Structure formats: C-alpha cells, structure tokens
Amino acid sequence: MKKGYLSSWAKNVAPSPTLAVDAKAKALKAAGEDVCGFGAGEPDFDTPSFIKEACAQALADGKTKYAPAAGIPDLRNALAQKYLEKGVLKELNPAQVVISPGGKYSCYLAILATCGQGDEVIIPAPYWVSYPEMVKLAGAIPRIVFAGDEQGFKVTPEQIEEVLSPSSRMIILNSPSNPTGCLYTRKEMEAIVELACRHDLLIMSDEIYEYLLYDQAEHFSPASFSPEAAERVITVSGFSKTFSMTGWRLGTLVANPKITKAVADLQSQTTSNATTFAQFGALAAMKNWDQSMEAVQGMLVHFDRRRLKLLEGLKATPGITCQRSEGAFYLFPNISSCGLSSEEFSARLLEEEKVAVVSGHAFGAEGYVRLSYATSDEIIEKGLARIQNFCGKLN
C-alpha cells in the first residue's frame, strides 16, 4: 500500500518496556536459563481466596452478561462509600465512580476525556512508562519535569511553574511512585494542588499503590484537600496491586460528574464494560474490608523484609547508590557511577549475569534502573550476588 498500513498514532507509540523485560526474562527461563527477574510490576502472591470464591459464585449464578458501562451499581456504591470516608468525595454519589478494565485504562480514559490536540500535560520524572504514551495517544503533548534522587525524586511547584504555558492542561501525580517508591508529604502535595488551582489545571492522581506503605508513611489523596481540589482532581486506582489482582483487569476512577460521564461514554464505545463476574470479586474485597486489609498486611510483611534486604545489598554494591523507598514494591538505584548507560547496564546485566532489571531510560531517568522486590527472598539473594559481581568487574 502506498499509504501504508499504520496510523500516525500506532507509529508513534512505544511498546511497554516493563512488559518487554518481563517477557524476555520469562522466555529465557522457559529456555532453561537460571534468570533472576526483578522486572515484574505485580505482587507474587495469589489473590485472596474469598475474592476468588465470590467471582466463582458470580459465574455459577450466571453473572456473565453485559454490565453497565460505568460498572455494577453495588461496586460503584461501595467505592463511593470508601472515597467518602477518605474525603475524596464530599457526598455519597456513585455517579462519580467508574470501573474500567484495569488501572492503566482508567489513566488513559482520564487523559482522553480531558486532554486533546495541542494540550500540554506535565509529567514528573521518573514516571511510569505509560504516561507519556497515553498523552500522545490523546493528541496532547507531554512536558517532562525531572527530579533526581538528590531531591527524593519529587518535583517542586517551582519546577512545574517553569514549564507552564497557555496550553498547559493537566499535571500527573503518582504517589507512591512507580518506579521510585517515593511518597509526597501532605505539605508537598498541597503546594502542587494550590498551583493547579491558581493556574486552572487538572490533576490526575494515580493512587494504585496507596495501601502499600512502609516506615509509618502516610498516603494523601489530593482530592480530599478542599472542594476546589475535589472538582479538578481525577483520582485513579484499581484492585491489581493492593489485592494481587493484576490479571483481573479492574481499575477505578473518581472525578466530578461531568468528567465521569464523559469517561463512561468513552468506555461504552470502546470496551463496553469491565468484565462482569470479575467485578463481583472486587465487590467482595470492598464488602469485607477488614479481611482485605488483613491480606494486604500479610503481603506487606514480606514486601518490607524484601525491600530492606534488597536496599542493603544494593547500597553495598560498588558504584551504586539507592534511596530508601516508602511505598509500592520498587527500588530505583543510581548506577551512573558504573560507567554505562542505563540501557547498556540492563542489557549486559541480563546477558552476562542473567539478572533482569528495567532501564531507567524507560522511566525518563537516565542513570538509574528499576528493580521490583515482588519476588522471592531466594531470587533477591541470588540476584544481589550477581549484581555485585557484575558491578565489581566494572569498577
């Protein structure tokens, strides 16, 4: 074909590097290689049994037909109640909640519903790999603001203000962060919200890791700060990370009614709805909240131990420095003193030592790599020994 087969959108979007690294590690394992994989962004625990049982019961009860585009009413109501308790919603209004096929899709719908051709979206870096691609798929322009480990990977209002223009439309916040595990304090978050209000900007607050916290850290939802903040903040989350439900593909979005109506309309023309019977599993997680949090705390005991073990090992590695994370299940060490680019470091580490990490380049942060500690203690110990051996040869 003279005009080619692909659209400009398809040509310009990059594949997910985190999924690519995980797929490559799994392919090497399948070929018989002894690979230590630190690339996966998912808990290595099973979904709690009572959630699976509720889904199985929904299947047995014939809950296999289309659901409302915005989600089953009981689940939306349960989520609205939870967000009312957190102060994100000012009144119980399930119409302000949309259930989507995954937290990733909730992010995309938030951007697609509010940003268009020529709009600029401010993305703090290091960022989750999909944010810039989602912005581009909406026809908008990513504006990257970088904060390195010397400032705890957190951007300041002054940095954001420097890149603002008449086309600025949205700021994306992710706290706790993927890839760094950093967490904004209430004061830091309030300063960014104040800036957004002053410049009439929307905020997309990605809170997918809000319950995975360490060291008595506290998570803050910017939509809870004031009625004006609630009006302009789009809160996205999901069930994947908190309840180890990554394959269930269930995301959530909370915003003002105009935005949620637009999001539901977009969803009705794309995916129709999130999987019906899966939503009944999520409903069980919400209705049995104490039991759900007990399961989360059980995961956190293991995550915290692994976090500290991996942190200690990385800090003892020649040429590597590493910030202590406060949330999620990632560490983002600085490898710039090793004399290799992030991509070369990651590629050689996999080739020479069979250790899979994700290059910081994918997160807008050259000189860093991401490691997930959502893996076994055995893999962490073996992987650290191999990383130390690799870096020892470089330095």
Secondary structure, 3 states (H helix, E strand, C coil): CCCCCCCHHHHHCCCCHHHHHHHHHHHHHHCCCCCEECCCCCCCCCCCHHHHHHHHHHHHCCCCCCCCCCCCHHHHHHHHHHHHHHCCCCCCCHHHEEEECCHHHHHHHHHHHHCCCCCEEEEEECCCCHHHHHHHHCCCEEEEEECCHHHCCCCCHHHHHHHCCCCEEEEEEECCCCCCCCCCCHHHHHHHHHHHHHCCCEEEEECCCCCCECCCCCCCCHHHCCHHHHHHEEEEEECCCCCCCHHHCCEEEECCHHHHHHHHHHHHCCCCCCCHHHHHHHHHHHHCHHHHHHHHHHHHHHHHHHHHHHHHHHHCCCCCECCCCCECCEECCECHHHCCCHHHHHHHHHHHHCEECEEHHHHCCCCEEEEECCCCHHHHHHHHHHHHHHHHHHC
